[in-house]
Amino acid sequence: MAGNQGERTERTRRRLSTEERREQLLSVGARLFSESPYDEVWIEQVAEIAGVSRGLLYHYFPTKRDFFAAVVERESGRMLRMTAAVPGVPVREQLSAGLDTFLGYVEEHAHGFRAFHRADAAGDQSVRKVYQRALAAQERQILQALAADPERDAAAEGPELRIAVRGWLAFTTAVCLEWLRDPGLSREQVRELCARALLGAITP
């Protein structure tokens, strides 16, 4: 009797809530998509690693496309929350702290960061659109922070600034992916490199 109760208790302890299960599946997906191209990741792999049935995974995510899109959106949301600017404070004053927080995210969630940026190479156009929308959201967030910067001249806004911010995002992505492959620089060195690049790009 006691043994049966112990087994039931163990099963209850392992049962995850809907949100916890979804988060577990997305974490597994982030790791797999960061290590292999989209076409080489199979739903069966995700289910096996997560210890769930394929049917349960499809209950949360009807298709592989939906699953990968959810991984990309999850990482995009994390990055946007971590890099949100403080209203009324000059961008120059926030830049180092903001980049340090972002680089901490890159280190701690390397699989998710890689998976997010692998989406651009996915052959599925719907997946690429999810990625492009996420990048556009990052671009808007930076432009809004610059527009609200009390030290910047509103006349400096325009197409040139948008292109500069878009180019800086591509630069920072390339730097971070290389840093993850070969961490020869410290976080402080990477932070200063990216900070100098942004200030140089947005200075009229």
C-alpha positions as CSV (number, residue, x, y, z in Angstrom):
1,M,0.0,0.0,0.0
2,A,2.7,2.4,1.0
3,G,4.6,1.6,-2.2
4,N,1.6,2.4,-4.4
5,Q,1.1,5.7,-2.6
6,G,4.7,6.6,-3.2
7,E,4.4,5.8,-6.9
8,R,1.3,7.9,-7.1
9,T,3.0,10.8,-5.3
10,E,6.0,10.6,-7.7
11,R,3.7,10.6,-10.7
12,T,1.8,13.7,-9.3
13,R,5.1,15.5,-8.7
14,R,6.2,15.0,-12.2
15,R,3.0,16.2,-13.8
16,L,3.6,19.6,-15.3
17,S,1.1,22.4,-15.8
18,T,0.1,23.4,-19.3
19,E,2.5,26.4,-19.2
20,E,5.3,24.4,-17.7
21,R,4.9,21.6,-20.4
22,R,4.8,24.2,-23.2
23,E,8.0,25.9,-21.8
24,Q,9.7,22.5,-21.6
25,L,8.9,21.7,-25.2
26,L,10.0,25.1,-26.4
27,S,13.3,24.7,-24.5
28,V,14.0,21.3,-26.1
29,G,13.0,22.8,-29.5
30,A,15.4,25.8,-29.0
31,R,18.3,23.4,-28.4
32,L,17.6,21.2,-31.4
33,F,16.9,24.1,-33.8
34,S,20.1,25.8,-32.6
35,E,22.2,22.7,-33.4
36,S,20.6,21.6,-36.7
37,P,18.9,23.3,-39.7
38,Y,15.1,23.4,-39.7
39,D,14.6,20.6,-42.2
40,E,16.8,18.2,-40.1
41,V,14.8,18.6,-36.8
42,W,12.0,16.1,-36.4
43,I,9.0,16.4,-34.1
44,E,9.7,12.8,-32.9
45,Q,13.1,14.0,-31.6
46,V,11.4,16.7,-29.5
47,A,8.8,14.4,-28.1
48,E,11.4,11.7,-27.2
49,I,13.7,14.1,-25.4
50,A,10.8,15.8,-23.6
51,G,9.5,12.4,-22.6
52,V,6.0,13.0,-24.1
53,S,4.0,11.4,-26.9
54,R,4.1,12.8,-30.3
55,G,0.3,13.3,-30.0
56,L,0.7,15.5,-26.9
57,L,3.3,17.6,-28.7
58,Y,0.9,18.1,-31.6
59,H,-1.8,19.0,-29.1
60,Y,0.3,22.1,-28.1
61,F,1.7,22.8,-31.6
62,P,-0.4,21.4,-34.6
63,T,2.5,21.5,-37.0
64,K,6.3,21.7,-37.0
65,R,6.0,25.2,-38.5
66,D,3.8,26.3,-35.6
67,F,6.4,24.8,-33.2
68,F,9.4,26.6,-34.7
69,A,7.4,29.8,-35.0
70,A,6.6,29.6,-31.2
71,V,10.4,29.0,-30.5
72,V,11.3,32.1,-32.5
73,E,8.5,34.3,-30.9
74,R,9.5,33.1,-27.4
75,E,13.1,34.2,-27.9
76,S,12.1,37.5,-29.6
77,G,9.8,38.3,-26.6
78,R,12.7,37.6,-24.2
79,M,15.1,39.9,-26.1
80,L,12.5,42.7,-26.4
81,R,11.8,42.6,-22.6
82,M,15.4,42.6,-21.7
83,T,16.4,45.4,-24.0
84,A,13.5,47.8,-23.3
85,A,14.7,51.3,-22.8
86,V,13.9,53.5,-19.8
87,P,11.8,56.5,-20.9
88,G,13.4,59.9,-20.5
89,V,17.0,58.6,-20.0
90,P,19.5,59.3,-22.8
91,V,20.3,56.3,-24.9
92,R,24.0,56.9,-24.4
93,E,23.6,56.5,-20.6
94,Q,21.5,53.3,-21.0
95,L,23.6,51.6,-23.7
96,S,26.2,49.8,-21.6
97,A,23.8,48.5,-19.1
98,G,21.3,47.4,-21.8
99,L,24.0,45.6,-23.8
100,D,25.3,43.9,-20.7
101,T,21.8,42.6,-20.0
102,F,21.4,41.5,-23.6
103,L,24.8,39.7,-23.6
104,G,23.9,38.0,-20.4
105,Y,20.8,36.7,-22.1
106,V,23.0,35.5,-25.1
107,E,25.2,33.6,-22.7
108,E,22.5,32.0,-20.6
109,H,20.2,31.2,-23.5
110,A,22.7,30.4,-26.2
111,H,20.5,27.7,-27.7
112,G,17.5,30.0,-28.0
113,F,19.6,32.8,-29.5
114,R,21.0,30.5,-32.1
115,A,17.7,29.0,-32.9
116,F,16.1,32.4,-33.3
117,H,18.7,33.5,-35.9
118,R,18.6,30.1,-37.7
119,A,15.0,31.0,-38.7
120,D,16.3,33.3,-41.4
121,A,17.9,30.3,-43.1
122,A,14.8,28.2,-42.9
123,G,13.4,27.2,-46.3
124,D,9.8,27.7,-45.1
125,Q,8.7,31.2,-46.1
126,S,6.2,31.3,-43.3
127,V,8.9,30.7,-40.7
128,R,11.1,33.3,-42.3
129,K,8.2,35.8,-42.0
130,V,7.9,35.2,-38.3
131,Y,11.7,35.9,-37.9
132,Q,11.4,39.0,-40.0
133,R,8.5,40.3,-37.9
134,A,10.6,39.7,-34.8
135,L,13.5,41.7,-36.2
136,A,11.2,44.5,-37.2
137,A,9.9,44.6,-33.6
138,Q,13.5,45.0,-32.4
139,E,14.2,47.7,-34.9
140,R,11.1,49.6,-33.8
141,Q,12.0,49.3,-30.2
142,I,15.4,50.9,-30.8
143,L,14.0,53.6,-33.1
144,Q,11.4,54.5,-30.4
145,A,14.1,54.7,-27.8
146,L,16.2,57.0,-30.0
147,A,13.1,59.2,-30.8
148,A,12.5,59.7,-27.1
149,D,16.1,60.4,-26.3
150,P,16.3,63.9,-24.8
151,E,19.8,64.4,-26.2
152,R,19.0,63.7,-29.8
153,D,17.7,66.1,-32.4
154,A,14.4,65.0,-33.8
155,A,15.6,66.2,-37.2
156,A,18.1,63.4,-37.2
157,E,15.3,60.8,-37.6
158,G,14.6,59.4,-41.0
159,P,15.5,56.6,-43.5
160,E,19.2,56.9,-42.9
161,L,18.7,56.2,-39.2
162,R,16.5,53.2,-39.9
163,I,19.1,51.7,-42.2
164,A,21.8,52.4,-39.6
165,V,19.8,50.6,-36.8
166,R,19.0,47.7,-39.2
167,G,22.7,47.4,-40.0
168,W,23.7,47.6,-36.4
169,L,21.3,44.7,-35.5
170,A,22.9,42.6,-38.2
171,F,26.4,43.5,-36.9
172,T,25.5,42.7,-33.3
173,T,24.0,39.4,-34.3
174,A,27.1,38.4,-36.2
175,V,29.3,39.4,-33.3
176,C,27.3,37.5,-30.8
177,L,27.1,34.3,-32.9
178,E,30.9,34.4,-33.4
179,W,31.4,35.1,-29.7
180,L,29.4,32.0,-28.9
181,R,31.4,29.9,-31.3
182,D,34.7,31.3,-30.1
183,P,34.5,33.2,-26.7
184,G,37.9,34.8,-27.1
185,L,36.6,38.2,-26.0
186,S,35.2,38.9,-22.6
187,R,31.6,40.1,-22.2
188,E,32.9,43.6,-21.5
189,Q,35.0,43.7,-24.7
190,V,32.0,42.5,-26.8
191,R,29.8,45.1,-25.0
192,E,32.2,48.0,-25.8
193,L,32.5,46.8,-29.4
194,C,28.8,46.8,-30.0
195,A,28.3,50.1,-28.1
196,R,30.9,51.9,-30.2
197,A,29.3,50.5,-33.4
198,L,25.8,51.8,-32.5
199,L,27.0,55.2,-31.4
200,G,29.0,55.5,-34.6
201,A,26.1,54.4,-36.7
202,I,23.5,56.8,-35.2
203,T,25.7,59.9,-34.9
204,P,24.8,62.4,-37.6
